[in-house]
């Protein structure tokens, strides 16, 4: 984000970073409390058992199940590429080790958050890398 970051931009960044801390603590209800009951959440294909999710409850359930499989999973530092009144683009690494397999995962996740009234997310779409997210940013409605 630029040095001239808006008040809205700072607020979005702070809320996102708080959600990221909650995610790393395994508190998915708190991590996704900003999502609406009808928010569309499209996971990147890099997630194990990736599927389209709708609403806060489905998102929370997906990540609770994920944490059961990867109990030490953590999201790394967040890279905010762009913030506007209706769109937030972020990227971060996710690492973890499978509970039974011992397999270590390391993946990059890039998200485009579409915001509606009062900054409530209406859609989250994930991409496996920065280039794909930035390329899609120009074609996402909003």
C-alpha positions as CSV (number, residue, x, y, z in Angstrom):
1,X,0.0,0.0,0.0
2,X,1.1,3.5,-0.6
3,X,2.3,6.0,2.0
4,X,-0.9,7.9,1.4
5,X,-3.0,5.0,2.6
6,X,-6.6,6.1,3.4
7,X,-8.3,5.6,6.7
8,X,-10.5,2.9,5.1
9,X,-7.3,1.2,3.9
10,X,-5.8,1.2,7.3
11,X,-9.0,-0.1,8.8
12,X,-9.2,-2.9,6.3
13,X,-5.5,-3.8,6.8
14,X,-6.0,-3.9,10.6
15,X,-9.1,-6.1,10.4
16,X,-7.4,-8.4,8.0
17,X,-4.2,-8.7,10.1
18,X,-6.4,-9.4,13.2
19,X,-8.2,-12.1,11.3
20,X,-4.8,-13.6,10.3
21,X,-3.7,-13.7,13.9
22,X,-7.0,-15.5,14.9
23,X,-6.5,-17.9,12.0
24,X,-3.0,-18.8,13.2
25,X,-4.4,-19.4,16.7
26,X,-7.0,-21.7,15.2
27,X,-9.9,-19.4,16.1
28,X,-11.7,-19.5,12.7
29,X,-14.9,-18.0,14.0
30,X,-13.1,-14.9,15.0
31,X,-10.9,-15.0,11.9
32,X,-13.9,-14.9,9.6
33,X,-16.4,-12.9,11.7
34,X,-16.4,-10.2,9.0
35,X,-17.9,-12.5,6.4
36,X,-21.6,-12.4,5.7
37,X,-24.0,-15.3,5.7
38,X,-24.1,-15.1,1.9
39,X,-20.4,-14.3,1.1
40,X,-19.1,-16.4,-1.8
41,X,-15.6,-17.8,-1.0
42,X,-13.7,-19.5,-3.8
43,X,-10.7,-21.4,-2.6
44,X,-7.5,-21.7,-4.7
45,X,-7.0,-25.1,-6.2
46,X,-3.9,-25.5,-4.1
47,X,-5.9,-26.2,-0.9
48,X,-6.5,-29.8,-0.1
49,X,-10.1,-30.6,-0.9
50,X,-10.7,-27.2,-2.4
51,X,-14.3,-26.4,-3.0
52,X,-16.6,-23.3,-3.4
53,X,-17.9,-22.1,-0.1
54,X,-20.9,-19.9,0.7
55,X,-21.2,-18.0,3.9
56,X,-19.2,-17.7,7.1
57,X,-20.3,-21.1,8.5
58,X,-19.0,-23.1,5.5
59,X,-15.7,-21.2,5.5
60,X,-15.2,-21.7,9.3
61,X,-16.1,-25.5,8.9
62,X,-13.6,-25.9,6.0
63,X,-10.7,-24.4,7.9
64,X,-11.6,-26.2,11.1
65,X,-11.4,-29.5,9.1
66,X,-8.2,-28.3,7.5
67,X,-6.7,-27.6,10.9
68,X,-7.6,-31.2,12.0
69,X,-5.4,-32.5,9.1
70,X,-2.7,-29.9,9.4
71,X,-2.7,-28.9,13.2
72,X,0.4,-26.7,13.0
73,X,-0.7,-24.8,9.8
74,X,0.1,-21.1,9.9
75,X,-0.3,-18.2,7.5
76,X,2.7,-16.0,7.1
77,X,3.0,-12.3,6.8
78,X,0.4,-10.6,4.6
79,X,1.4,-8.6,1.5
80,X,-1.2,-6.0,0.7
81,X,-1.0,-5.2,-3.0
82,X,-3.9,-2.8,-3.4
83,X,-6.7,-1.4,-1.4
84,X,-9.6,0.5,-2.9
85,X,-13.1,1.3,-1.7
86,X,-14.5,-2.0,-2.9
87,X,-11.4,-4.3,-3.3
88,X,-8.6,-5.7,-1.2
89,X,-5.9,-7.8,-2.7
90,X,-3.6,-9.7,-0.4
91,X,-1.1,-12.5,-0.5
92,X,0.5,-14.8,2.1
93,X,2.3,-18.1,2.5
94,X,0.7,-21.0,4.3
95,X,2.8,-23.8,5.8
96,X,2.0,-26.8,7.9
97,X,2.6,-30.5,8.4
98,X,0.1,-33.3,7.9
99,X,-1.0,-34.9,11.2
100,X,-0.8,-38.5,10.0
101,X,1.3,-38.2,6.8
102,X,4.0,-36.0,8.1
103,X,3.9,-34.3,4.7
104,X,4.9,-30.6,4.9
105,X,2.8,-28.2,2.8
106,X,4.1,-24.8,1.7
107,X,1.8,-22.8,-0.6
108,X,1.2,-19.3,-1.6
109,X,-2.3,-17.9,-1.5
110,X,-3.5,-14.6,-3.1
111,X,-7.0,-13.3,-2.5
112,X,-9.2,-10.7,-4.0
113,X,-11.7,-9.5,-1.4
114,X,-14.8,-7.8,-2.9
115,X,-16.4,-5.5,-0.4
116,X,-20.0,-4.4,-0.3
117,X,-21.9,-2.0,2.0
118,X,-20.1,-1.0,5.2
119,X,-17.0,-3.0,4.1
120,X,-18.7,-6.4,4.4
121,X,-17.1,-8.9,2.1
122,X,-19.4,-10.2,-0.6
123,X,-16.9,-12.3,-2.4
124,X,-13.4,-13.8,-1.8
125,X,-11.6,-15.4,-4.7
126,X,-8.2,-17.1,-4.2
127,X,-5.4,-17.6,-6.7
128,X,-2.2,-19.7,-6.4
129,X,0.2,-16.9,-7.2
130,X,0.6,-13.1,-7.4
131,X,0.5,-12.9,-11.2
132,X,-2.8,-14.7,-11.4
133,X,-4.4,-12.5,-8.8
134,X,-3.1,-9.3,-10.3
135,X,-4.2,-10.4,-13.7
136,X,-7.7,-11.2,-12.5
137,X,-8.0,-8.0,-10.5
138,X,-8.7,-6.0,-13.7
139,X,-11.6,-8.3,-14.7
140,X,-13.3,-8.6,-11.3
141,X,-16.5,-6.6,-11.0
142,X,-16.7,-3.9,-8.5
